[in-house]
């Protein structure tokens, strides 16, 4: 793959911002979570910075209140050690990981009837992964949802959020990771071709907590996932991984924000996407803010896009803002390109047919993400889905 933009690690002592475009000032980023009231947010028109890549007409009224409400189905297949509850909006535990940052998220928060709350008890290790299946409300119908996952002190578990079906769905998802807890999360967006999904995901880590957060986007007409990671205390470690594969006409958008506000925390971001077909569009925005108090921070973010056919487009914008020179390291990288002719020539020179060689390149491209998914059934499902995508375009 031929790189079009590359930024390398920065370990200097001066304050700097390595970005492909202007970064929002820290003062305003500090106000990111402004409340739960829908009217606190203006109706987006598509000209705002955080909406400029999103095709607003395809939101079906989610952004302006014109959408009619339906019902999505949420089913949980939990490990024996994990508890699952259905709780009302006034449950005091909800909102602890973060509040909505835009009008659609605020509308989702004010519109759900019951939230699904999943708890991994203190000092408990779940024997198996727990799966929460969210099925859309049906073609042309709209639903709102809320899920919170709580890993209490020194707990350890793996959670899969599996989104499927048709319809229009907006939600907030919270992950509250207690001190010393370890949580792996896989959020799979495998929607039908008509589906629209707009999701804010709030990640809050306690002292010495570890979170592996994986987003996989395969289906849907428009999917926009916005994970935000914050640290409540020292020693937090978050790994944010993503894999997406956009077909003709699909819009897949991932917007990440990592807020380093306390000392001695780590974050590592790696997203990879492939695009094929006319009108396939992938958007990745990665923002990392290292505040003045966050000494000892180590962070890196990486995005790679592989364009498989003509007519597909990828936008990649990494942003890094540093307010202190006392860090261990920070940097980012972004690259978008087509098949690397040298790789293809190398494989073909060893007797591998061109079609098989192209498949090997794509498999190798995603391998770095797939091997980090520790749940075998999910990894195998994704490998099969990637093969099916390649079959569809004849790669």
N, C-alpha and C positions, 0 to 999 in steps of 0.2 A: 504494500500500500504506500502511496506517495503522500508525504505529509505536506499540508499547505500552511500550517501554523504550528509552531512549537515554542513553548516557554519552559525553561528549565528551572531547577530548584534554586531558591534564594535563601541564603543563610547570613546575609549581611546584617549590619547593625543599624542602618538608617531606615526610617519609615518610608514605605513604598507601596505602590499598588500596581501589581502586574495584571493588566486587564486588557481585553480586546475592545472595551468601550468604557465610558465613564462609570465609576462605581457610585451607587447611592451613598450619600454622606452617612457617617456612623450615627449621627444624631437622629436622623430619620429612620435608620434601620433599627435603632433601639426602640422605636415606637411600632415595630412590626405587628405585635399583638395588641390591638387597640380595643378589643371588646367583642361582645357577642351580638350587638344590636345591628340589624340589617341596615337601618337608616344612617348608621355611622359611616357607611361607605357609599360613595357616589356610584351611579350606574356606569360601568365601563363602556367605552365606545370603540375600543380597539386602538386608540392612539396613545394610551398610557403605556409606560415602559413595560409593566408586567403583563400587558395584554397584546402587545404589538405584533406578536407572531401568531396569535390565536385567531382562527376564522370565526368571528363572532356570530355570523348568521347560522352557523352549524351548532350553536349552543341550545337552540330550541327554547329560548326564553329563560334559561337558567339565570342569566345575568341581569334581567330587568323585571323579574317577577311575573312574567307572562306564562310561565310553565304551570300546567295543571298537575296536581299531586296524585300519585298512584302509590303502589306498595311493592317493595322488593322483599324477597325471601332470604332470611339469614339462618343457616343451619350450622351447628357445631358438632364436630366429631373430636372430642377432647380426650387427651391422655387421662388415665385414672386419677392422677395427682392434681389435675387442673380443674378448677371450678368455672362454670359458665352461668351468668345471670342475665336476666333481662330487667333493666332498671329505668326509671323515669328520668326526665331531663333534670329534675331538681336534686338528683343524687349528688352528694357533696364531693364524690371522687371525680366526677366528670369535669373536664376543663383543666386538670392539674398539669397536663403536659404542654398546654398552649391554647390560645384562643384563635378564632378565625382571623385571617389577614386580608380577606377581600369579601366582596358582596356575596358571591356564590357560596363560599364557605360559611358566612354568617347566616345566609338563608337556609343552608343545610342544617346548621345548628339549631335554628329556631323552628324547624319544620319536622324533625324526626319525632316519632311518638314514643318509642322505646329504644334504649341503647343496649348493645350487647357488650357485657363486661366480662373479660376473661382474666382470671387471677391464678398465678403460680405462687403457692404459699411459701412463706419464709423457710429457707434452708431446705428446699425441696428440689429434687432433680426429676424432671418428667421422663418417664421411660420411653415414650414415643412422641413423635410430632403431633401437634393438634392442628386440625384443619377447620377453618371457618369458610363456608361456601356462601357467597352472596350472588343470588340470581336476580337479574334485572326484572323490572315490572312488566315487560312485554313491549312489543313494537309500538312506538308512538306515545308511550306512557312515561310519566316522570315519578321518581321516588327519591327520598332523602334518607340518609342513614348515619349512624354513629357507632363506632367500635372503639373500645379501650382495652388494651392489654397491659396488665400489671404484673411485673416480676418483682416480688418482694425481696427483702434483704437475703442475699446469698442464694437465691433461687436460680435454677438453670432449666431452660426449655427452648423448644423450637415451635414456631407458629407459622402456619400457611394461611394466607388470605387468598381465596380463589374466586375471582370475579368472572361470571359467565352469563350467557343469555342475552336478551334484547332489551331495548329501552334506553331511558335517559336517567342517569344516576349521579347524584352529588353527595359527598360525605366528608366527614372529619374522622380521622383515625388517630388515636393516641397510644403512645407507648411510654409507660412510666416504669423505668428500670431502677430498682432500689440499690442501695449501697452493696457493692460486691456481687451483684447479680450478673448473670450472663444470659443473653437472649439472642436467638437467631430468628429473623422474620423474613418470609418470602411473600411478597405481594404480587400475585399473578393477575394480569389483565388479559383474559382470553375471551373477549366479548365476541358476539355476533357482529356481522358487518355493519349493521345499522346503529349500533350502540354508541352512546355518548357518556363519558365518565369523567367527572372533574373531582379530584380528591386532594384534600390537604392532609398530610400526615405529620404529626407532631411527635418528636423523639426527645425525651428528657432523661438524662443519665445522672444517677447519683454518684457518690464517691466510689472510685475504683470499679465502676460498672462497665460492662462490655456489651456492645450491641453490634451484631452483623445484620444490616438492613439491606435486603435485596429486592429490587423492583424489576419485574419481567413484564413487558408489554408486547403482546402478539396480535391482538384483534381490536375491533372497534372502528367506528367511523372517525371519532375524535376522542382521544384520551389525553388528559392533562393531569399529571401527578406532581405534587409539590411537597417534598419532604423537608422539614426544618429540624435541625438537631441543636439542642442546647444542653449545657452542662450545669448541674446544680452544685457540684463540688469537685475537688481535686481528683485527678487520676482517671477520669472518664476516657473511654476509648471507643470510638465509633468507626465502623467500616461500612461505607455506603456503596453498594454495587448495583449496577443496572445492565439489563440486556433488552434490546428492543429490535423488532423486525417489522418495518412498515411496507405494506403493499400499495398498489395503485389506489390513489384517492384517500389513503389514510393519513391522518394527522396525529402524530404522537409527540407529546411535549412533556419534558421533565425539567422541573425548576427546583434546584436544591439551594438551601441556605444553611451554613454551619456557623453558629455563633459561639466563638471562643471568648467567654467572659470571665473565666476563672483560670488560675495557673495550672500548669502541668497536665494538660489533657491532649489527646491525640485524635486526629481524624484522617481518614484516607478514603477518597472518593474515586471510583473507577466505573465508568459507564461506556458500553460499546453498543453500537447500533448498525444494522444493515438496512438498506432501502432499495426497493425494486418496483418498477412500474410507473406509469405516467401519473404525476401528481402526488406520489408518495413524499411525505414531508416529515422529517424528524427535527425536533428542536431540543437542545440541551442548554440550560443556563445553570452555571455553577457559581455560587457566591460563597466566599469564606471571609468572615470578619474576625480579626484578632484584636481584641480590645486592649487598652493600656494595661489593665490588671492581669492579662492572660500571659504572664511570663512562663517560659518553659514549654510553650506550645510547639507541637510538631504537626504539620498538616500538608497534605498533597492532594490535588484533584486532577483527574485525567479523563478525557473524553476522546473516543475514536469512532469514526463513522466510515462505513464501507458502502459506496454507491455501486450497485450491481448493474443497473440499466440506465439508459437515457431517460430524462423526464423526472427523475427523482432528485430531491433536494434535502440538504442537511444544513442546519444553522447551529453553530456551536460557539458559546460565549462564556469563557472562564473569567471570573473576577476574583481578585484577592486584595484585601485591604488590611494593612498592618499598622497598628497604632503604638507598638512597642518594638524596640530593637532587641529585647531580651528573650529571644525565641530559639528553639533548637533547630528549626528549619521550616520553610514554607515554600510552596511552588505550585505550578500548574502546567498542564499541557493539553493541547487540542489539535486534532488532525482529521481531515476529511479527504478521501481519495478513492480512486477506483482500484481494480485489481492491479497488483504490481506485476508488470510484464516480466521482470527478472525472475520473480517467484514462479510464474507460469512456465517460463523457458526452462528453468532449472528442473521442474518436475517433468515436463514433456521430454527433455533431453534424456531422461531416465526411463523412457518408454511408457509414461503415463499419458493416457488420452486427455485432450484438452478439457472435456466435460468433467472427467474425474479429477483433474488437477484443480479446476475451479472449485469443486466441492471441498477438496482438501484445504484450500486456502480459506474458505469461509469457516469450515470447522475449526481450523487453527485459530482464526480470528476470535471466535467465541470461547475457545477452550479455557482461556485464563479466567473467565467468569464462571463457566460451568463447574470447574473443579473446586470452586469455593462454595458450591451449594452442597451442604453436608447431608441432605435428605435424598436418598437414592431414588425414590419414586418420582420426586419432583425433577431431579436432574434427568432421569430417563425420559420423562414426559417432554421436557424442553428440547432434548436432543431429537426426539421424534418430530416435534413441531418444526424445528429448523430444517430437518430433512424434507418435510412436506412443503415448506416454503420454497426450497430450492427446486423441488420437483415441479412446482407450479410455474416457475419461470424458465425451466429447462436448463438450470445451471448444473 
